[in-house]
């Protein structure tokens, strides 16, 4: 029976995979999730020798019906998506200190989001070719999603892509990467506010169902289920690299902002991957660490840090996990999220906190700890971490005794390196001095750019989208 999708809050039900991909956010404000999580524990060993595109094909095929995307078509899409990566393994694994680093930065924009967004861009184009419709992609970025989405959507037929980013709160190179893509279907908007403001605007646009339908809105943020689905692949792939005989367990430390990357690992574990621990690694904006240590998910003002992609006050994907934590009860979750919307507070009791801590450990990294880690790992191991990836290392160092992973046989700890240090070269140079930049990143530093500035207003963004599309349809690009 084909897998179907429903909202975490109970409104949308019985959606197809294609409907889920194009809906992005559910009509009731919830997030779309599969009705069931496939159990591959009895057959996952059969995948151990697959290439990354082949493995991505197998995993994606579990979440969409053969009638929606024939497996051969899916295989072709995955091969095209990962043919843009610079490393033959797509996601290589490197031993550093006594753990491993999963390098997720070998895609076209040198960030982990390329893994999902190259595939999502091709998937959107595939679906659009089968029907006469226009897609208006709208996304919010704290830096990396925007670049990865733009590189995935540039030049796509029948797609207009609008990316909102917080003015002055992304790294210079991140902004250059986004705004130097001059394809006429790409539109970058600097918003006077924080990433959370940009994210709220995007959610507000999707909640306006008339506007969403009229302009065919589609999501590239990790509120889109396909983003999570494609990211599941690299958890399995890394396991096979370190345990080709499928005879061990792994733990993952994941730099976490919007909770999408680590949620993919959580789904991999639910599917049957032998995972011991998932570690949530935050920066000073530590709402998730406060939840997993105190049971308190309370919104606080966002601090600007050297890890801007994690400068997030509310983690959108956390709602998907809360759905499972609260017994898969959409009515209960809808009430909880409505209360959180008005109060900015969400607390759980001791029993529920214990249940959550059985799924995730957590730790936060201060600015000083990040700088010390980047510096010391370059000196001791000649390995250059980006500040975000350093948060994952800080969490491992903090939780060594509690997790006791080093003493366990047939167990490996993996830190996810979410971006290349060159994407944050200003911050990293203050820590270790100058370092070689990848040619592709160096080339964008002084490239011609195009973007517009707008106030922190949903109406202002709505007007911008409508005016831009009207101009484009009139041939005045």
C-alpha angles and dihedrals in degrees: 000000000000116000115249134197136231140177121266086230097050102248105107116048139172096020122164121235091257091050090049092050094050095041095058096176118034118249091249093054094260128118125256119244134171117268088236137011113236115242110222097165092115097048107027091099088066089067097056096104098042123120117242094261091047092050092047088053093052094048096044091048089062091061101045133050119253087235092059097047117007110223093244090054090049090051091052091049093050093048090052092046096053096036086083094065122106099219123068091226092050088212109032124189122224128192112233123172105326097326137058131252119218104212108215096168105086096098127100095278097035095241135107092246090073088075092065102027098053086055095043092051091053092044092053091050091048093054094043093055089061094057138029102249138120123233123210107197113203121184141166121216139191086196116292104051090058096054094043092047092048093050089048095048104035113123094001114151117252092003127120112187123203117184121189119202131175109257111246094002102094126071118268093247093047089055092045091051092054101039098042091066099097100182107138093238093059119089122180119195124193107209124203096238145044132304088261088058090052090047092050090052092052092048089048091053091051090048090057093083096187092053092043091054096041094053099030096237118205128184130230096175117097089265081085108090092218090065091060093042095055092047092057087073098072094054090058093040093053091048090056091048092056098033107031089167091052090234104128147055131246138204126201131208109201127191099230136201113138093017094238100113095050091041088062088057090049090054090048088055092048088051090058107269108148099249121162102184140004112204121203108212114193136175125226089302089077107164090133094049089051089052096050094044102036106014090243120128100181124161116238133176113283116249120213109238141169086266100062095167088066096045093114129135099192122033108217097200092053087085089068090057093044088057091061093040090056094053098267090287109150095188092055092046093048089056093047093050092047090053090047091051092057101034104029088225134108121172132177131199126251095266093052092045089054090051091050092049090054086062100038141019118198145196137172130223124217123216089255093050091050092051093046092049095049089048098044096046091051091050099041102034104016088236120136115215124191111233092255093051088048088063088062091052092047089054092052091050092048095047100042095109096039094049096038089200096143093064096050120098120229091018130117131190116217127193115202111230100207101186144008115264089237090073087067099033096145092057095040094048089057088057103042108004126246121342136179115281123213107256092240092057094042089054095060096051094089100020123132112269140199127195142128132227123228136175123257093271132121090210091054090053092045090052090048092053093047094046093046094050092046090052093046093049088051090057094249098121 
